[in-house]
C-alpha cells in the first residue's frame, strides 16, 4: 500500500519541513509547495489531504475556491491554516473557509491536536 500524501502549501517552508520530519516516521509522504501552485500539484498528485496557508503569494481562500471548483480536486479534504487567526474564534475568514469546503481552519503554529486531526484524515480511505 502506498504511503498517503499530504500536500502542504505555505510560502514559508518551515511548516512543511517540520511536518515532513514529524510525519515521515508515521509513513506519510509530505509534498511541500512554497509557490502557491497547490491547485496544479493537487491535480497531478491527488494527495489524501491538503494543508493550505491563508496568507501566501496567492490568497488562500481563492486557492481553496479553485480546489473546490475543480472536479479533480474538489473531493480532497483541505485544512486552512493561518498565523493571524485566534484559536477557537469564529471570524469571517473561518466561516468563509468552511463555506468554501475546508474541513477545518487552524492556527499556526500547529499543535499536537491538529497533527492528530491530520493523521485521522490521512488514515481515511481515499475519497471517503
N, CA, C and O atoms as a Tinker XYZ file with bonds, in Angstrom:
   512  protein
     1  N      0.835000   -1.175000    0.000000    73     2
     2  CA     0.000000    0.000000    0.000000    64     1     3
     3  C      0.884000    1.243000    0.000000    63     2     4     5
     4  O      1.819000    1.341000    0.794000    81     3
     5  N      0.592000    2.187000   -0.882000    73     3     6
     6  CA     1.374000    3.413000   -0.973000    64     5     7
     7  C      1.114000    4.300000    0.235000    63     6     8     9
     8  O      0.020000    4.310000    0.798000    81     7
     9  N      2.136000    5.037000    0.615000    73     7    10
    10  CA     2.006000    5.967000    1.734000    64     9    11
    11  C      1.032000    7.077000    1.352000    63    10    12    13
    12  O      1.029000    7.526000    0.205000    81    11
    13  N      0.200000    7.530000    2.304000    73    11    14
    14  CA    -0.680000    8.658000    1.997000    64    13    15
    15  C      0.153000    9.919000    1.789000    63    14    16    17
    16  O      1.198000   10.100000    2.415000    81    15
    17  N     -0.324000   10.782000    0.906000    73    15    18
    18  CA     0.379000   12.026000    0.608000    64    17    19
    19  C     -0.335000   13.202000    1.233000    63    18    20    21
    20  O     -1.548000   13.357000    1.094000    81    19
    21  N      0.432000   14.032000    1.925000    73    19    22
    22  CA    -0.028000   15.298000    2.474000    64    21    23
    23  C      0.624000   16.394000    1.654000    63    22    24    25
    24  O      1.848000   16.434000    1.535000    81    23
    25  N     -0.179000   17.286000    1.087000    73    23    26
    26  CA     0.329000   18.429000    0.339000    64    25    27
    27  C      0.232000   19.657000    1.233000    63    26    28    29
    28  O     -0.860000   20.042000    1.650000    81    27
    29  N      1.375000   20.271000    1.527000    73    27    30
    30  CA     1.424000   21.460000    2.385000    64    29    31
    31  C      1.752000   22.654000    1.506000    63    30    32    33
    32  O      2.807000   22.694000    0.874000    81    31
    33  N      0.841000   23.635000    1.463000    73    31    34
    34  CA     1.038000   24.836000    0.660000    64    33    35
    35  C      1.189000   26.034000    1.586000    63    34    36    37
    36  O      0.221000   26.502000    2.186000    81    35
    37  N      2.422000   26.521000    1.691000    73    35    38
    38  CA     2.747000   27.628000    2.595000    64    37    39
    39  C      3.990000   28.304000    2.037000    63    38    40    41
    40  O      4.958000   27.626000    1.695000    81    39
    41  N      3.980000   29.630000    1.939000    73    39    42
    42  CA     5.145000   30.317000    1.379000    64    41    43
    43  C      6.368000   30.256000    2.288000    63    42    44    45
    44  O      7.483000   30.529000    1.844000    81    43
    45  N      6.170000   29.903000    3.541000    73    43    46
    46  CA     7.277000   29.693000    4.471000    64    45    47
    47  C      7.548000   28.190000    4.529000    63    46    48    49
    48  O      6.681000   27.443000    4.981000    81    47
    49  N      8.699000   27.726000    4.097000    73    47    50
    50  CA     8.959000   26.285000    4.039000    64    49    51
    51  C      9.063000   25.594000    5.404000    63    50    52    53
    52  O      9.047000   24.365000    5.471000    81    51
    53  N      9.167000   26.356000    6.474000    73    51    54
    54  CA     9.351000   25.768000    7.796000    64    53    55
    55  C      8.233000   24.793000    8.178000    63    54    56    57
    56  O      8.510000   23.706000    8.685000    81    55
    57  N      6.990000   25.167000    7.942000    73    55    58
    58  CA     5.854000   24.315000    8.321000    64    57    59
    59  C      5.926000   22.977000    7.589000    63    58    60    61
    60  O      5.813000   21.920000    8.211000    81    59
    61  N      6.111000   23.021000    6.294000    73    59    62
    62  CA     6.192000   21.788000    5.514000    64    61    63
    63  C      7.363000   20.919000    5.938000    63    62    64    65
    64  O      7.231000   19.700000    6.044000    81    63
    65  N      8.500000   21.541000    6.179000    73    63    66
    66  CA     9.681000   20.788000    6.598000    64    65    67
    67  C      9.464000   20.138000    7.963000    63    66    68    69
    68  O      9.833000   18.983000    8.174000    81    67
    69  N      8.868000   20.883000    8.881000    73    67    70
    70  CA     8.588000   20.332000   10.211000    64    69    71
    71  C      7.590000   19.176000   10.123000    63    70    72    73
    72  O      7.752000   18.161000   10.800000    81    71
    73  N      6.567000   19.329000    9.294000    73    71    74
    74  CA     5.593000   18.250000    9.120000    64    73    75
    75  C      6.233000   17.037000    8.465000    63    74    76    77
    76  O      5.941000   15.902000    8.841000    81    75
    77  N      7.095000   17.266000    7.496000    73    75    78
    78  CA     7.785000   16.147000    6.832000    64    77    79
    79  C      8.578000   15.347000    7.871000    63    78    80    81
    80  O      8.530000   14.117000    7.882000    81    79
    81  N      9.305000   16.052000    8.743000    73    79    82
    82  CA    10.084000   15.361000    9.776000    64    81    83
    83  C      9.177000   14.605000   10.742000    63    82    84    85
    84  O      9.450000   13.456000   11.089000    81    83
    85  N      8.104000   15.249000   11.171000    73    83    86
    86  CA     7.209000   14.655000   12.168000    64    85    87
    87  C      6.419000   13.471000   11.619000    63    86    88    89
    88  O      6.152000   12.516000   12.348000    81    87
    89  N      6.046000   13.523000   10.347000    73    87    90
    90  CA     5.144000   12.506000    9.791000    64    89    91
    91  C      5.848000   11.418000    8.998000    63    90    92    93
    92  O      5.241000   10.392000    8.690000    81    91
    93  N      7.089000   11.618000    8.668000    73    91    94
    94  CA     7.834000   10.593000    7.920000    64    93    95
    95  C      7.845000    9.268000    8.677000    63    94    96    97
    96  O      7.661000    8.203000    8.087000    81    95
    97  N      8.061000    9.347000    9.985000    73    95    98
    98  CA     8.098000    8.130000   10.797000    64    97    99
    99  C      6.732000    7.461000   10.904000    63    98   100   101
   100  O      6.638000    6.293000   11.282000    81    99
   101  N      5.676000    8.198000   10.571000    73    99   102
   102  CA     4.327000    7.639000   10.600000    64   101   103
   103  C      3.882000    7.178000    9.219000    63   102   104   105
   104  O      2.710000    6.863000    9.013000    81   103
   105  N      4.815000    7.140000    8.277000    73   103   106
   106  CA     4.518000    6.609000    6.953000    64   105   107
   107  C      3.798000    7.561000    6.028000    63   106   108   109
   108  O      3.077000    7.121000    5.132000    81   107
   109  N      3.975000    8.863000    6.222000    73   107   110
   110  CA     3.295000    9.858000    5.397000    64   109   111
   111  C      4.300000   10.520000    4.469000    63   110   112   113
   112  O      5.390000   10.908000    4.891000    81   111
   113  N      3.926000   10.646000    3.201000    73   111   114
   114  CA     4.735000   11.358000    2.217000    64   113   115
   115  C      4.260000   12.809000    2.205000    63   114   116   117
   116  O      3.109000   13.083000    1.863000    81   115
   117  N      5.140000   13.741000    2.576000    73   115   118
   118  CA     4.782000   15.157000    2.622000    64   117   119
   119  C      5.414000   15.871000    1.431000    63   118   120   121
   120  O      6.631000   15.844000    1.243000    81   119
   121  N      4.554000   16.514000    0.627000    73   119   122
   122  CA     4.997000   17.313000   -0.513000    64   121   123
   123  C      4.794000   18.776000   -0.125000    63   122   124   125
   124  O      3.727000   19.166000    0.349000    81   123
   125  N      5.841000   19.577000   -0.337000    73   123   126
   126  CA     5.812000   20.978000    0.081000    64   125   127
   127  C      5.708000   21.887000   -1.140000    63   126   128   129
   128  O      6.485000   21.769000   -2.087000    81   127
   129  N      4.729000   22.802000   -1.102000    73   127   130
   130  CA     4.542000   23.810000   -2.141000    64   129   131
   131  C      4.771000   25.178000   -1.504000    63   130   132   133
   132  O      4.025000   25.570000   -0.607000    81   131
   133  N      5.781000   25.902000   -1.950000    73   131   134
   134  CA     6.038000   27.248000   -1.430000    64   133   135
   135  C      5.753000   28.321000   -2.470000    63   134   136   137
   136  O      6.078000   29.489000   -2.258000    81   135
   137  N      5.153000   27.943000   -3.586000    73   135   138
   138  CA     4.966000   28.880000   -4.699000    64   137   139
   139  C      3.503000   29.078000   -5.091000    63   138   140   141
   140  O      3.223000   29.599000   -6.170000    81   139
   141  N      2.567000   28.671000   -4.232000    73   139   142
   142  CA     1.127000   28.814000   -4.492000    64   141   143
   143  C      0.663000   28.052000   -5.722000    63   142   144   145
   144  O     -0.288000   28.461000   -6.388000    81   143
   145  N      1.332000   26.942000   -6.025000    73   143   146
   146  CA     0.932000   26.093000   -7.153000    64   145   147
   147  C      0.143000   24.883000   -6.668000    63   146   148   149
   148  O      0.189000   23.818000   -7.284000    81   147
   149  N     -0.574000   25.048000   -5.575000    73   147   150
   150  CA    -1.264000   23.936000   -4.928000    64   149   151
   151  C     -2.313000   23.304000   -5.838000    63   150   152   153
   152  O     -2.485000   22.085000   -5.814000    81   151
   153  N     -3.007000   24.090000   -6.628000    73   151   154
   154  CA    -4.057000   23.536000   -7.492000    64   153   155
   155  C     -3.435000   22.599000   -8.531000    63   154   156   157
   156  O     -3.937000   21.500000   -8.768000    81   155
   157  N     -2.349000   23.043000   -9.140000    73   155   158
   158  CA    -1.679000   22.216000  -10.146000    64   157   159
   159  C     -1.100000   20.953000   -9.504000    63   158   160   161
   160  O     -1.235000   19.860000  -10.053000    81   159
   161  N     -0.459000   21.102000   -8.348000    73   159   162
   162  CA     0.124000   19.945000   -7.666000    64   161   163
   163  C     -0.949000   18.960000   -7.210000    63   162   164   165
   164  O     -0.776000   17.748000   -7.334000    81   163
   165  N     -2.046000   19.476000   -6.689000    73   163   166
   166  CA    -3.131000   18.596000   -6.238000    64   165   167
   167  C     -3.740000   17.843000   -7.414000    63   166   168   169
   168  O     -4.099000   16.673000   -7.283000    81   167
   169  N     -3.856000   18.501000   -8.552000    73   167   170
   170  CA    -4.384000   17.852000   -9.752000    64   169   171
   171  C     -3.465000   16.714000  -10.188000    63   170   172   173
   172  O     -3.927000   15.642000  -10.579000    81   171
   173  N     -2.163000   16.963000  -10.114000    73   171   174
   174  CA    -1.177000   15.964000  -10.532000    64   173   175
   175  C     -1.019000   14.826000   -9.522000    63   174   176   177
   176  O     -0.962000   13.658000   -9.907000    81   175
   177  N     -0.950000   15.159000   -8.244000    73   175   178
   178  CA    -0.613000   14.178000   -7.209000    64   177   179
   179  C     -1.820000   13.533000   -6.537000    63   178   180   181
   180  O     -1.719000   12.429000   -6.002000    81   179
   181  N     -2.947000   14.210000   -6.564000    73   179   182
   182  CA    -4.162000   13.804000   -5.853000    64   181   183
   183  C     -3.828000   13.330000   -4.427000    63   182   184   185
   184  O     -3.991000   12.154000   -4.101000    81   183
   185  N     -3.359000   14.258000   -3.589000    73   183   186
   186  CA    -2.985000   13.903000   -2.219000    64   185   187
   187  C     -4.198000   13.493000   -1.392000    63   186   188   189
   188  O     -5.334000   13.784000   -1.765000    81   187
   189  N     -3.963000   12.831000   -0.293000    73   187   190
   190  CA    -5.044000   12.427000    0.608000    64   189   191
   191  C     -5.582000   13.628000    1.379000    63   190   192   193
   192  O     -6.749000   13.647000    1.770000    81   191
   193  N     -4.712000   14.651000    1.603000    73   191   194
   194  CA    -5.077000   15.828000    2.403000    64   193   195
   195  C     -4.224000   17.006000    1.964000    63   194   196   197
   196  O     -3.077000   16.840000    1.550000    81   195
   197  N     -4.810000   18.218000    2.061000    73   195   198
   198  CA    -4.079000   19.447000    1.767000    64   197   199
   199  C     -4.121000   20.341000    3.000000    63   198   200   201
   200  O     -5.184000   20.557000    3.582000    81   199
   201  N     -2.963000   20.859000    3.394000    73   199   202
   202  CA    -2.860000   21.921000    4.401000    64   201   203
   203  C     -2.529000   23.187000    3.631000    63   202   204   205
   204  O     -1.490000   23.262000    2.975000    81   203
   205  N     -3.399000   24.180000    3.707000    73   203   206
   206  CA    -3.315000   25.370000    2.866000    64   205   207
   207  C     -3.199000   26.614000    3.731000    63   206   208   209
   208  O     -4.083000   26.894000    4.541000    81   207
   209  N     -2.112000   27.364000    3.566000    73   207   210
   210  CA    -1.926000   28.599000    4.317000    64   209   211
   211  C     -2.794000   29.704000    3.738000    63   210   212   213
   212  O     -2.933000   29.830000    2.521000    81   211
   213  N     -3.374000   30.501000    4.622000    73   211   214
   214  CA    -4.247000   31.597000    4.213000    64   213   215
   215  C     -3.467000   32.705000    3.512000    63   214   216   217
   216  O     -3.887000   33.190000    2.461000    81   215
   217  N     -2.341000   33.107000    4.084000    73   215   218
   218  CA    -1.583000   34.237000    3.563000    64   217   219
   219  C     -0.303000   33.738000    2.906000    63   218   220   221
   220  O      0.665000   33.393000    3.584000    81   219
   221  N     -0.313000   33.706000    1.589000    73   219   222
   222  CA     0.860000   33.315000    0.822000    64   221   223
   223  C      0.877000   34.143000   -0.452000    63   222   224   225
   224  O      0.175000   35.151000   -0.536000    81   223
   225  N      1.650000   33.748000   -1.429000    73   223   226
   226  CA     1.753000   34.562000   -2.647000    64   225   227
   227  C      0.388000   34.825000   -3.276000    63   226   228   229
   228  O      0.124000   35.918000   -3.776000    81   227
   229  N     -0.466000   33.820000   -3.245000    73   227   230
   230  CA    -1.863000   33.985000   -3.686000    64   229   231
   231  C     -2.759000   33.805000   -2.471000    63   230   232   233
   232  O     -2.398000   33.091000   -1.535000    81   231
   233  N     -3.896000   34.431000   -2.477000    73   231   234
   234  CA    -4.833000   34.356000   -1.367000    64   233   235
   235  C     -5.298000   32.915000   -1.142000    63   234   236   237
   236  O     -5.759000   32.248000   -2.068000    81   235
   237  N     -5.169000   32.449000    0.099000    73   235   238
   238  CA    -5.531000   31.077000    0.429000    64   237   239
   239  C     -6.997000   30.765000    0.187000    63   238   240   241
   240  O     -7.332000   29.656000   -0.227000    81   239
   241  N     -7.877000   31.729000    0.440000    73   239   242
   242  CA    -9.310000   31.486000    0.182000    64   241   243
   243  C     -9.577000   31.342000   -1.316000    63   242   244   245
   244  O    -10.404000   30.525000   -1.721000    81   243
   245  N     -8.889000   32.120000   -2.131000    73   243   246
   246  CA    -9.048000   31.990000   -3.590000    64   245   247
   247  C     -8.526000   30.632000   -4.056000    63   246   248   249
   248  O     -9.133000   29.990000   -4.912000    81   247
   249  N     -7.399000   30.197000   -3.490000    73   247   250
   250  CA    -6.870000   28.877000   -3.837000    64   249   251
   251  C     -7.833000   27.774000   -3.402000    63   250   252   253
   252  O     -8.053000   26.815000   -4.142000    81   251
   253  N     -8.406000   27.905000   -2.208000    73   251   254
   254  CA    -9.383000   26.927000   -1.724000    64   253   255
   255  C    -10.585000   26.875000   -2.666000    63   254   256   257
   256  O    -11.085000   25.797000   -2.987000    81   255
   257  N    -11.042000   28.042000   -3.102000    73   255   258
   258  CA   -12.175000   28.087000   -4.021000    64   257   259
   259  C    -11.835000   27.370000   -5.339000    63   258   260   261
   260  O    -12.674000   26.652000   -5.883000    81   259
   261  N    -10.626000   27.560000   -5.848000    73   259   262
   262  CA   -10.208000   26.863000   -7.066000    64   261   263
   263  C    -10.159000   25.357000   -6.857000    63   262   264   265
   264  O    -10.599000   24.589000   -7.713000    81   263
   265  N     -9.617000   24.936000   -5.705000    73   263   266
   266  CA    -9.544000   23.499000   -5.411000    64   265   267
   267  C    -10.935000   22.882000   -5.377000    63   266   268   269
   268  O    -11.147000   21.794000   -5.913000    81   267
   269  N    -11.876000   23.563000   -4.755000    73   267   270
   270  CA   -13.223000   23.016000   -4.598000    64   269   271
   271  C    -14.055000   23.143000   -5.870000    63   270   272   273
   272  O    -15.071000   22.462000   -6.011000    81   271
   273  N    -13.637000   24.009000   -6.801000    73   271   274
   274  CA   -14.363000   24.165000   -8.071000    64   273   275
   275  C    -13.939000   23.130000   -9.112000    63   274   276   277
   276  O    -14.663000   22.883000  -10.076000    81   275
   277  N    -12.777000   22.531000   -8.920000    73   275   278
   278  CA   -12.279000   21.562000   -9.892000    64   277   279
   279  C    -12.830000   20.169000   -9.605000    63   278   280   281
   280  O    -12.774000   19.708000   -8.465000    81   279
   281  N    -13.362000   19.493000  -10.623000    73   279   282
   282  CA   -13.862000   18.134000  -10.385000    64   281   283
   283  C    -12.750000   17.156000   -9.992000    63   282   284   285
   284  O    -13.033000   16.114000   -9.400000    81   283
   285  N    -11.505000   17.473000  -10.308000    73   283   286
   286  CA   -10.389000   16.595000   -9.978000    64   285   287
   287  C     -9.974000   16.737000   -8.511000    63   286   288   289
   288  O     -9.565000   15.759000   -7.885000    81   287
   289  N    -10.077000   17.953000   -7.961000    73   287   290
   290  CA    -9.571000   18.202000   -6.604000    64   289   291
   291  C    -10.653000   18.508000   -5.568000    63   290   292   293
   292  O    -10.344000   18.649000   -4.385000    81   291
   293  N    -11.903000   18.610000   -5.988000    73   291   294
   294  CA   -12.957000   19.029000   -5.055000    64   293   295
   295  C    -13.166000   18.060000   -3.897000    63   294   296   297
   296  O    -13.634000   18.469000   -2.835000    81   295
   297  N    -12.833000   16.797000   -4.078000    73   295   298
   298  CA   -13.043000   15.816000   -3.014000    64   297   299
   299  C    -11.880000   15.662000   -2.053000    63   298   300   301
   300  O    -11.960000   14.870000   -1.114000    81   299
   301  N    -10.802000   16.401000   -2.266000    73   299   302
   302  CA    -9.641000   16.286000   -1.378000    64   301   303
   303  C     -9.889000   17.136000   -0.137000    63   302   304   305
   304  O    -10.075000   18.347000   -0.256000    81   303
   305  N     -9.896000   16.530000    1.054000    73   303   306
   306  CA   -10.078000   17.330000    2.271000    64   305   307
   307  C     -8.966000   18.376000    2.387000    63   306   308   309
   308  O     -7.791000   18.088000    2.162000    81   307
   309  N     -9.373000   19.599000    2.747000    73   307   310
   310  CA    -8.420000   20.704000    2.851000    64   309   311
   311  C     -8.590000   21.398000    4.189000    63   310   312   313
   312  O     -9.700000   21.743000    4.594000    81   311
   313  N     -7.461000   21.599000    4.871000    73   311   314
   314  CA    -7.431000   22.346000    6.131000    64   313   315
   315  C     -6.762000   23.679000    5.845000    63   314   316   317
   316  O     -5.644000   23.719000    5.331000    81   315
   317  N     -7.447000   24.778000    6.179000    73   315   318
   318  CA    -6.868000   26.104000    6.030000    64   317   319
   319  C     -6.138000   26.447000    7.323000    63   318   320   321
   320  O     -6.669000   26.225000    8.411000    81   319
   321  N     -4.924000   26.985000    7.214000    73   319   322
   322  CA    -4.163000   27.350000    8.402000    64   321   323
   323  C     -3.672000   28.783000    8.272000    63   322   324   325
   324  O     -3.432000   29.280000    7.171000    81   323
   325  N     -3.527000   29.443000    9.435000    73   323   326
   326  CA    -3.063000   30.822000    9.429000    64   325   327
   327  C     -2.485000   31.209000   10.773000    63   326   328   329
   328  O     -2.947000   30.756000   11.820000    81   327
   329  N     -1.477000   32.044000   10.729000    73   327   330
   330  CA    -0.886000   32.582000   11.953000    64   329   331
   331  C     -1.663000   33.790000   12.453000    63   330   332   333
   332  O     -1.428000   34.239000   13.575000    81   331
   333  N     -2.580000   34.331000   11.659000    73   331   334
   334  CA    -3.298000   35.543000   12.063000    64   333   335
   335  C     -4.660000   35.260000   12.690000    63   334   336   337
   336  O     -5.343000   36.185000   13.131000    81   335
   337  N     -5.054000   34.013000   12.733000    73   335   338
   338  CA    -6.345000   33.665000   13.333000    64   337   339
   339  C     -6.175000   33.365000   14.809000    63   338   340   341
   340  O     -5.182000   32.766000   15.221000    81   339
   341  N     -7.145000   33.783000   15.597000    73   339   342
   342  CA    -7.136000   33.438000   17.009000    64   341   343
   343  C     -7.711000   32.040000   17.170000    63   342   344   345
   344  O     -8.777000   31.747000   16.628000    81   343
   345  N     -7.020000   31.165000   17.910000    73   343   346
   346  CA    -7.532000   29.806000   18.112000    64   345   347
   347  C     -8.940000   29.826000   18.712000    63   346   348   349
   348  O     -9.198000   30.511000   19.702000    81   347
   349  N     -9.835000   29.068000   18.097000    73   347   350
   350  CA   -11.183000   28.912000   18.631000    64   349   351
   351  C    -12.137000   30.051000   18.326000    63   350   352   353
   352  O    -13.294000   29.998000   18.745000    81   351
   353  N    -11.700000   31.080000   17.613000    73   351   354
   354  CA   -12.563000   32.224000   17.314000    64   353   355
   355  C    -13.147000   32.046000   15.921000    63   354   356   357
   356  O    -12.417000   31.859000   14.948000    81   355
   357  N    -14.481000   32.107000   15.836000    73   355   358
   358  CA   -15.159000   32.013000   14.545000    64   357   359
   359  C    -15.236000   33.418000   13.947000    63   358   360   361
   360  O    -16.063000   34.224000   14.371000    81   359
   361  N    -14.399000   33.711000   12.987000    73   359   362
   362  CA   -14.431000   35.012000   12.334000    64   361   363
   363  C    -14.872000   34.840000   10.885000    63   362   364   365
   364  O    -15.216000   33.736000   10.464000    81   363
   365  N    -14.863000   35.928000   10.126000    73   363   366
   366  CA   -15.341000   35.856000    8.745000    64   365   367
   367  C    -14.457000   34.954000    7.883000    63   366   368   369
   368  O    -14.956000   34.299000    6.968000    81   367
   369  N    -13.160000   34.911000    8.159000    73   367   370
   370  CA   -12.266000   34.039000    7.395000    64   369   371
   371  C    -12.609000   32.579000    7.661000    63   370   372   373
   372  O    -12.715000   31.776000    6.734000    81   371
   373  N    -12.780000   32.244000    8.937000    73   371   374
   374  CA   -13.120000   30.873000    9.313000    64   373   375
   375  C    -14.444000   30.456000    8.686000    63   374   376   377
   376  O    -14.551000   29.373000    8.110000    81   375
   377  N    -15.441000   31.308000    8.799000    73   375   378
   378  CA   -16.749000   30.990000    8.230000    64   377   379
   379  C    -16.680000   30.885000    6.708000    63   378   380   381
   380  O    -17.286000   29.992000    6.114000    81   379
   381  N    -15.941000   31.799000    6.081000    73   379   382
   382  CA   -15.793000   31.744000    4.624000    64   381   383
   383  C    -15.095000   30.478000    4.168000    63   382   384   385
   384  O    -15.485000   29.867000    3.173000    81   383
   385  N    -14.060000   30.085000    4.898000    73   383   386
   386  CA   -13.324000   28.864000    4.542000    64   385   387
   387  C    -14.218000   27.640000    4.666000    63   386   388   389
   388  O    -14.188000   26.757000    3.810000    81   387
   389  N    -15.008000   27.585000    5.721000    73   387   390
   390  CA   -15.917000   26.443000    5.895000    64   389   391
   391  C    -16.986000   26.428000    4.797000    63   390   392   393
   392  O    -17.342000   25.363000    4.292000    81   391
   393  N    -17.491000   27.599000    4.432000    73   391   394
   394  CA   -18.485000   27.663000    3.352000    64   393   395
   395  C    -17.892000   27.210000    2.023000    63   394   396   397
   396  O    -18.593000   26.640000    1.187000    81   395
   397  N    -16.603000   27.464000    1.829000    73   395   398
   398  CA   -15.937000   27.039000    0.592000    64   397   399
   399  C    -15.577000   25.557000    0.602000    63   398   400   401
   400  O    -15.229000   24.997000   -0.438000    81   399
   401  N    -15.656000   24.914000    1.772000    73   399   402
   402  CA   -15.416000   23.483000    1.825000    64   401   403
   403  C    -14.232000   23.021000    2.642000    63   402   404   405
   404  O    -13.887000   21.840000    2.603000    81   403
   405  N    -13.593000   23.923000    3.388000    73   403   406
   406  CA   -12.494000   23.496000    4.260000    64   405   407
   407  C    -13.045000   22.592000    5.360000    63   406   408   409
   408  O    -14.098000   22.874000    5.931000    81   407
   409  N    -12.324000   21.498000    5.657000    73   407   410
   410  CA   -12.774000   20.591000    6.720000    64   409   411
   411  C    -12.422000   21.139000    8.091000    63   410   412   413
   412  O    -13.007000   20.733000    9.095000    81   411
   413  N    -11.458000   22.069000    8.141000    73   411   414
   414  CA   -11.069000   22.709000    9.398000    64   413   415
   415  C    -10.293000   23.975000    9.080000    63   414   416   417
   416  O     -9.739000   24.137000    7.992000    81   415
   417  N    -10.269000   24.865000   10.060000    73   415   418
   418  CA    -9.456000   26.071000    9.995000    64   417   419
   419  C     -8.656000   26.100000   11.287000    63   418   420   421
   420  O     -9.225000   26.087000   12.378000    81   419
   421  N     -7.328000   26.140000   11.160000    73   419   422
   422  CA    -6.470000   26.033000   12.344000    64   421   423
   423  C     -5.461000   27.174000   12.387000    63   422   424   425
   424  O     -5.121000   27.774000   11.367000    81   423
   425  N     -4.997000   27.451000   13.596000    73   423   426
   426  CA    -3.990000   28.486000   13.809000    64   425   427
   427  C     -2.603000   27.880000   13.779000    63   426   428   429
   428  O     -2.399000   26.738000   14.192000    81   427
   429  N     -1.643000   28.664000   13.282000    73   427   430
   430  CA    -0.244000   28.278000   13.364000    64   429   431
   431  C      0.352000   28.970000   14.578000    63   430   432   433
   432  O     -0.086000   30.071000   14.912000    81   431
   433  N      1.300000   28.396000   15.234000    73   431   434
   434  CA     1.909000   27.108000   14.935000    64   433   435
   435  C      0.941000   25.961000   15.200000    63   434   436   437
   436  O      0.033000   26.073000   16.023000    81   435
   437  N      1.150000   24.865000   14.493000    73   435   438
   438  CA     0.270000   23.708000   14.604000    64   437   439
   439  C      0.515000   22.977000   15.921000    63   438   440   441
   440  O      1.655000   22.791000   16.346000    81   439
   441  N     -0.568000   22.575000   16.549000    73   439   442
   442  CA    -0.497000   21.885000   17.835000    64   441   443
   443  C     -0.521000   20.373000   17.639000    63   442   444   445
   444  O     -0.776000   19.882000   16.539000    81   443
   445  N     -0.255000   19.649000   18.710000    73   443   446
   446  CA    -0.358000   18.188000   18.670000    64   445   447
   447  C     -1.776000   17.757000   18.300000    63   446   448   449
   448  O     -1.963000   16.763000   17.599000    81   447
   449  N     -2.771000   18.504000   18.770000    73   447   450
   450  CA    -4.170000   18.190000   18.454000    64   449   451
   451  C     -4.420000   18.292000   16.950000    63   450   452   453
   452  O     -5.116000   17.454000   16.376000    81   451
   453  N     -3.856000   19.313000   16.316000    73   451   454
   454  CA    -4.003000   19.472000   14.870000    64   453   455
   455  C     -3.291000   18.336000   14.144000    63   454   456   457
   456  O     -3.817000   17.797000   13.170000    81   455
   457  N     -2.103000   17.969000   14.610000    73   455   458
   458  CA    -1.383000   16.855000   13.982000    64   457   459
   459  C     -2.176000   15.558000   14.083000    63   458   460   461
   460  O     -2.170000   14.759000   13.146000    81   459
   461  N     -2.850000   15.338000   15.189000    73   459   462
   462  CA    -3.683000   14.135000   15.327000    64   461   463
   463  C     -4.853000   14.180000   14.354000    63   462   464   465
   464  O     -5.216000   13.155000   13.778000    81   463
   465  N     -5.446000   15.353000   14.165000    73   463   466
   466  CA    -6.541000   15.505000   13.195000    64   465   467
   467  C     -6.024000   15.230000   11.781000    63   466   468   469
   468  O     -6.699000   14.579000   10.983000    81   467
   469  N     -4.828000   15.729000   11.479000    73   467   470
   470  CA    -4.198000   15.462000   10.186000    64   469   471
   471  C     -4.028000   13.957000    9.987000    63   470   472   473
   472  O     -4.349000   13.429000    8.923000    81   471
   473  N     -3.525000   13.271000   11.009000    73   471   474
   474  CA    -3.318000   11.822000   10.898000    64   473   475
   475  C     -4.648000   11.081000   10.707000    63   474   476   477
   476  O     -4.715000   10.127000    9.933000    81   475
   477  N     -5.700000   11.510000   11.401000    73   475   478
   478  CA    -7.011000   10.878000   11.225000    64   477   479
   479  C     -7.475000   11.008000    9.780000    63   478   480   481
   480  O     -7.955000   10.040000    9.190000    81   479
   481  N     -7.332000   12.198000    9.211000    73   479   482
   482  CA    -7.762000   12.413000    7.832000    64   481   483
   483  C     -6.898000   11.628000    6.843000    63   482   484   485
   484  O     -7.398000   11.133000    5.833000    81   483
   485  N     -5.602000   11.517000    7.139000    73   483   486
   486  CA    -4.719000   10.779000    6.246000    64   485   487
   487  C     -4.986000    9.286000    6.285000    63   486   488   489
   488  O     -4.734000    8.587000    5.303000    81   487
   489  N     -5.487000    8.790000    7.395000    73   487   490
   490  CA    -5.725000    7.348000    7.536000    64   489   491
   491  C     -7.059000    6.916000    6.952000    63   490   492   493
   492  O     -7.318000    5.720000    6.814000    81   491
   493  N     -7.915000    7.884000    6.604000    73   491   494
   494  CA    -9.178000    7.511000    5.959000    64   493   495
   495  C     -8.897000    6.983000    4.556000    63   494   496   497
   496  O     -7.938000    7.403000    3.908000    81   495
   497  N     -9.730000    6.066000    4.095000    73   495   498
   498  CA    -9.558000    5.602000    2.711000    64   497   499
   499  C     -9.724000    6.769000    1.735000    63   498   500   501
   500  O    -10.491000    7.692000    2.008000    81   499
   501  N     -9.027000    6.742000    0.616000    73   499   502
   502  CA    -9.189000    7.822000   -0.383000    64   501   503
   503  C    -10.644000    7.949000   -0.795000    63   502   504   505
   504  O    -11.370000    6.962000   -0.905000    81   503
   505  N    -11.050000    9.195000   -1.021000    73   503   506
   506  CA   -12.420000    9.516000   -1.466000    64   505   507
   507  C    -13.482000    9.034000   -0.487000    63   506   508   509
   508  O    -14.606000    8.737000   -0.891000    81   507
   509  N    -13.135000    8.953000    0.812000    73   507   510
   510  CA   -14.127000    8.543000    1.824000    64   509   511
   511  C    -14.927000    9.735000    2.281000    63   510   512
   512  O    -15.810000    9.599000    3.128000    81   511
